[in-house]
Amino acid sequence: MTVGALARERPAGRVTRVQALLWRRSWMRAALLLGPGLTWFVVIYLASLVLLLITAFWQINPFTTAIERVWNIDNFRTLVTDGTYRLIILRTIALAAAVTITDAVLAFPFAYYMARVASRRVQTALFAAVLLPLWASYLARVYAWILILNHDGVLNWSLLLLHLPPASLGYTNWAMWIVFSYIWLPFMIIPTYAALERIPQSYLEAAADLGARQGQTTWDIILPLALPGIVAGSIFTFSLTLGDYVTPLLVGGAGSSFIGNVVYGNVGIAHNIPFAAALAVVPVAVMALYLLGARRLGAFEAM
Amino acid sequence: MGDRLKRMAGARQTVMGLSLVLLLAACGGTSSNPGPAASQPPTAGMKPPTSIGTGEGQLNLIAWEGYAEKDWVQPFQQQTGCQVNAKYAGSSDEMVTLMANGGGGQYDMVSASGDADLRLIYGGDVKPVNVNLVPDYTNFQAQFKSPSFNTINGIHYGVSLQWGPNVLLYNKTQFPSAPSSWSTIYDSKYKGQVTIPNNPIQIADAALYLMKTKSNLGITDPYELTQSQFDAAVNLLKQQRPLIKKYWDLASQEISLFTNHDVVIGAAWPYQTNTLQAASVPVADTIPAEGATGWADTWMLGTKAPHPNCAYQWYKWISTPHVQAQQAIFFGETPVNSKACDEMEKLQAGSCAQYHANAPASYFNTIKFWKTPLADCGNGKSECMPYSKWQTAWTSITG
């Protein structure tokens, strides 16, 4: 054998050896595959969450607004004892829940029709109709609602034509409820549709064979099987509403502040980042609880 | 007129200086990072340039809405080659936050009002300016050459710009004659039809109203409030909340509220009035009998301004009589350049007197200029509510 031939063989041998090693030690394979994603997750996501939590225990110099690294729990104490922040947190959670329920009620019949009644062509058209608004900017859609709901808006103009008294919905919590329900509706329809479509036809036939009425089938068969999909959708509607601050800013009136608005005010205006961090921990905690509940209801299998 | 104003400004300077020394002395120990420990601002030692070099091609401004309009920005860009990028801020607090860390190497200048100036100066966010590089500086009205809000120990931390009052804006179909009192925005008759700025300094407006209507509270300065005076003002604003349609964050929001008849009365800047009137919305504004709060603005230069030469070009440009007149008429405020009056007359007859560019002292004295509320009441006692309390109270009012 010549020296040249040996040299040619060596790299191939090395690759084989690496392959063999990876095959024998499966944890190495896993580490290589997961490494990049996991690093990103730990560094970008978990590390910033930890930093957020640490910052929440600091405070600022009230005059220069420089951060002072003095450990204390004053920020959290303020959150618990000050009625204003309690009210804002409750308002945010309550509206997120209201929006979620509204979207679930609106989405279920729509998704049911799409998944089980509509013809192929109608189904495609409905899909396009659901997804089309997502092509337009979030801000454009919110501003459109301002034009509808304000005093001289489309709604009052229509009511006037019908000789009805004008509604004053603009810049109220009702306006926020309407706008949020509209904006997040597609996020509820799609998972519900996916869950409904997966219900085998044979189950419904079996129910019918055994003498179940339509209502009974819906209540006992379809709804429990669609529930994981609805819960999956509710994760979107609930968390997106919980974390929003643009809609309250634009559509809300006096007394419409959300957690996000107070966080924004403390970061962008008052420069009280420690307090903003403490407040930002609240939605994280709420979502953690919500996701635990959602897992119980099987939402993650539906996604 | 000049003497009286000078005396007033002098007194204010002394009071401010004293209270700052006390406040900063009190703060000194608690901070682990080196905060301002002496009355000398941290950037006082920075030497301003003695000549203006070649422009850097860009200029990043933080401004009030209406302060970087096409009419005077475009010719500036053509003349100097400095491309102006303006970011609008809705409150002094937002300006201070954006300018944190000397503008972060991103922003060059900020059109700061009196309630932000000292925070910026003592935060080390702005640096000394050489006013000799601004030819029109010599034409400034005396009280705006070295005012206490932007000049400390003879060092200028900016160049004065314009000043004016916060006005009562009303819809003329609802109010055929101008309301004579600020009481209209606290009147339950206009439930759901009132708008005021989303800004903690608004507490001073309530205090000013109480100062004139409830003399037993003993308010002498709407920015220096003891606990009981402060509570009275906050209570008034809490009672007002059900009447409020929306607390506006940007002037454009208030303009749209009036355009769509969502509100009929509110606290505003003259800028909103001018914009609405230009769009033929039947509105007008007035300064009610109680007087008004107001602002005196200064263009300040960020400690880390990346385009200082363009910034000095802007100083020169914005101080010229013609540009001063343009901005004064556009926004509805008073220029600091005494030569702007003639230019205003050329642009719009009668505007010099309308916007008080000849500045009678009586008018100047009706305005309670924005300043940072400090714990020190100016009498050596620390009984007053510092600004951080104002911010907390404001959240409890609007939340």
Chai-1 contact restraints between the chains, C-beta under 6 A:
chainA,res_idxA,chainB,res_idxB,connection_type,confidence,min_distance_angstrom,max_distance_angstrom,comment,restraint_id
A,N61,B,S31,contact,1.0,0.0,6.0,A-B,restraint_1
A,N61,B,G35,contact,1.0,0.0,6.0,A-B,restraint_2
A,P62,B,S388,contact,1.0,0.0,6.0,A-B,restraint_3
A,T64,B,G35,contact,1.0,0.0,6.0,A-B,restraint_4
A,T64,B,G123,contact,1.0,0.0,6.0,A-B,restraint_5
A,E68,B,S31,contact,1.0,0.0,6.0,A-B,restraint_6
A,E68,B,S32,contact,1.0,0.0,6.0,A-B,restraint_7
A,R69,B,S32,contact,1.0,0.0,6.0,A-B,restraint_8
A,T84,B,T395,contact,1.0,0.0,6.0,A-B,restraint_9
A,T84,B,S396,contact,1.0,0.0,6.0,A-B,restraint_10
A,T84,B,G399,contact,1.0,0.0,6.0,A-B,restraint_11
A,I88,B,G399,contact,1.0,0.0,6.0,A-B,restraint_12
A,N150,B,N260,contact,1.0,0.0,6.0,A-B,restraint_13
A,N150,B,D262,contact,1.0,0.0,6.0,A-B,restraint_14
A,H151,B,N260,contact,1.0,0.0,6.0,A-B,restraint_15
A,H151,B,H261,contact,1.0,0.0,6.0,A-B,restraint_16
A,H151,B,D262,contact,1.0,0.0,6.0,A-B,restraint_17
A,D152,B,N260,contact,1.0,0.0,6.0,A-B,restraint_18
A,D152,B,H261,contact,1.0,0.0,6.0,A-B,restraint_19
A,G170,B,D262,contact,1.0,0.0,6.0,A-B,restraint_20
A,Y171,B,K245,contact,1.0,0.0,6.0,A-B,restraint_21
A,Y171,B,K246,contact,1.0,0.0,6.0,A-B,restraint_22
A,G253,B,K245,contact,1.0,0.0,6.0,A-B,restraint_23
A,G253,B,K246,contact,1.0,0.0,6.0,A-B,restraint_24
A,A254,B,R241,contact,1.0,0.0,6.0,A-B,restraint_25
A,A254,B,I244,contact,1.0,0.0,6.0,A-B,restraint_26
A,A254,B,Y247,contact,1.0,0.0,6.0,A-B,restraint_27
A,S257,B,G399,contact,1.0,0.0,6.0,A-B,restraint_28
A,G268,B,T97,contact,1.0,0.0,6.0,A-B,restraint_29
A,I269,B,D93,contact,1.0,0.0,6.0,A-B,restraint_30
A,I269,B,E94,contact,1.0,0.0,6.0,A-B,restraint_31
A,I269,B,T97,contact,1.0,0.0,6.0,A-B,restraint_32
A,A270,B,D93,contact,1.0,0.0,6.0,A-B,restraint_33
A,A270,B,Q391,contact,1.0,0.0,6.0,A-B,restraint_34
A,H271,B,T97,contact,1.0,0.0,6.0,A-B,restraint_35
